[in-house]
Amino acid sequence: MKIKECFWWVFAIIGVCFLSIRCSNIEQDYCCYVNPFIGNADNGHTFPGACVPFGMIQVSPESGNGSWRYCSGFNIEDDSIMGFSQNHLNGTGCPDLGDILILPFCGDIQNGKYKSRYDKEHQKAYPGYYSVFLSDFEVEVELTATQRTAMHRYTFRKEGSAHILVDLQSGIVSKDEQLRTHVIDAEMQLLDQHSIAGKNRVKMWVEREFFYVIKFDKPYMAVEELQPQEGEKAKRLLLSFDLKQGESVQVKVGLSTVSIEGAQEALEKENPDWNFEKVKTQAAEAWNNLLSRIDVSGTEEQKVNFYTSIYHLCIQPNNITDVDGRYKGPNDSILHSPIGEYYSTLSLWDTYRAAHPLYTLLVPEKVNGFVNSMLSHCDIQGYLPIWALWGKENHCMIGNHAIPVIVEAYLKGYKGFDPERAYEAIRKSSLESHPKSDWETYNQYGYYPFDLIPEESVSRTLESCYDDYCVAQMAKALGKKEDYDFFSKRARAYTSLFDPATKLMRGKDSQSKWRDPFDPFRLSHAGTSGGDYTEGNAWQYVWHVQHDVDSLIEMMGGNKAFAAKLDSLFWLENKTVNTGFVSDVTGLIGQYAHGNEPSHHVAYLYNYAGEPWKTQELVREIFDRFYLPVPDGLCGNDDCGQMSAWYLFSAMGFYPVDPISGEYIIGAPQLKEMVLRMEAGKNFTIRAENLSKENKYVKAVFLNGKELKRFRIFHHEITDGGILEFIMTDNPSETFK
């Protein structure tokens, strides 16, 4: 075993021991199985800091900046910490946030380096709480959070003057030079010796404005401004405190997208006292209430993986309203939500696949709020969100995947939004051109030609097909036959790009000529290398026909030919050509890339071709290789919970290949028993009889005592409550079909 691998497993054991101690002391504390350090290394891009479910605040340490490595601001492989900022992204592939960096220190700073080594062995994190000891300064740091406020507690263990750096210029950026330029303008006031307030307008992934109020429970005795670098607009303040050795300073930060008054009200309503333990306890209770909605039986390691996945899933989308329901929309107008909810951080290209379907089971009370937020975004922007952050659109990724999220909610019976308003937003987004959707070209040719659409033409066509299918299904449900016919036809545009010679999806120009030469292994990335695919190649994208798998099977020549082509995907030698930034194409099994979302449904396709045992084998292999309870245990970005959602669904034994269909395709459960606590007091129990390392195949499936003769289970069968029982075997030839 490599030294690095040994370190992570030792780290994991320490973490599990810490969690086990907490579990043994608190009855039914599901938080004790969450390890926020999972995904903090390699390219998981998760953060270890404190937050509450779906909250605006994610207060967390920062160990580096200025590169893809630091999309979340922290990488546990680093030896030092630069400070603690108030908001972060979970598992994304682009950087932003990291507002208001605060660093406590004692004594003098050497060589102008405002950072400290830290004690990794005693670093702790669980839902709603983070702590670390800054060894160079001998300062103990603790963090917790409410919905809209962060709370810090700094205990100075060393003799000497106590200081706090408040860096209002900092933020998480792509390149070091952007640290000087990403703040467009800034205003700051020292209200008194306990308070600082102000606002920043910043531009990174999106351009946004945030307002803040910072409060200290002890007065700062002196203020010094650090010398700004060229181009900087915001200040860096050094605050000095008159403290004795062992004394603490507490800091509270309120944030708002609207006003200083909104940030102040957040502090007054959510965090009025200086009671750190109370806030920490309330945050843990909020997480425990959510985590307790699924009760699982398994090993400690399995429970840690499972509940950490729920935790990562429910960090976002983030409610960015003020306490009074106001928020700033896509065009900087100040709007009001009557229910006090407006959700952003919508990584829809990722999350429509499994995260949003899982929200309909796990947090159904949030679904209407998610949909109404997307519709409100459309009211201002003119089309549905593509990738929304802090209420702003960044146009990252492709497709219009708010559409499947909204259609799924409607078809599953959610009534908390106006279906006609929702359909009009969906239809408008599918007919009126906007960034990444050139409907005039698409309608003229029936696909995106690569000579007219030079980036991602194949992927954009395929992803648009799925969205069109979704529009058609909602049109059908609403009795809009003409629209149903139009969008159903457009949903088959993928057939224009299927090359019968290679049996792959291949670029075609405006003269209907195939791209030539054609390299099916060539990886594409719009930002750096161009190409016909989105963070992938022809082998990974040929399967992107989630809505019409039976037709894809027919095009490939039937079940045997389809299964053989799938086999090739997993067996092919890795011949990928690195022609640009392709760091998201990870977690490889042959050409299958579990670290990126277009592959997530692919292992389940064997069911359609009558070879389900292959799905069951692959699910186990993916679990064993790509989901480990260590900091580098994720094979790719968590992508705002989508990577975690795949794990959770697959652990249950099924997955939503076609998310809007209300169908879940049977795989193989990975835990012996779990109970989903549904609405109205109903439970849905999943059992895996004889499950073991060897018994990874499914011999039979029973739903409420009746043997299941299909490889699908339906959404209503879960929400109605009942028992789903899998009989496991070690013999693939016994697998049910």
Secondary structure, 3 states (H helix, E strand, C coil): CCHHHHHHHHHHHHHHHHHHHHHHHCCCCHHHHCCCCCCCCCCCCCCCCEECCCCCCEEEEECCCCCHHHCCCCCCCCCEECEEECCCCCCCCCCCCCCCEEEEEECCCCCCCCCEEECCCCCEEECCEEEEEECCCCEEEEEEECCCEEEEEEEECCCCCEEEEEECCCCCCCCCCHHHHCEEEEEEEEEECCEEEEEEEEECCCEEEEEEEEEECCCCCEEEECCCCCCCCCCEEEEEECCCCCCEEEEEEEEECCCHHHHHHHHHHHCCCCCHHHHHHHHHHHHHHHHCCEEEECCHHHHHHHHHHHHHHCCCCEECCCCCCEEECCCCCEEECCCCCCEECEEHHHHCCCHHHHHHHHCHHHHHHHHHHHHHHHHHHCCCCCEEECCEECCCCCCCCHHHHHHHHHHCCCCCCCHHHHHHHHHHHHHCCECCECHHHHHHHCCCCCCCCCECHHHHHHHHHHHHHHHHHHHHHCCCHHHHHHHHHHCCHHHHHEECCCCEECCECCCCCECCCCCCCECEECCCCEECCCCECHHHHCCCCCCCHHHHHHHHCCHHHHHHHHHHHHHCCCCCECCCCCCCCCCEECCEECCCHHHCCHHHHHHHHCCHHHHHHHHHHHHHHHECCCCCCECCCCCCCHHHHHHHHHHHCEECCCHHHCEEEECCCCCCEEEEECHHHCEEEEEEECCCCCCCEEEEEEECCEECCCCEEEHHHHHCCEEEEEEEECCHHHCCC
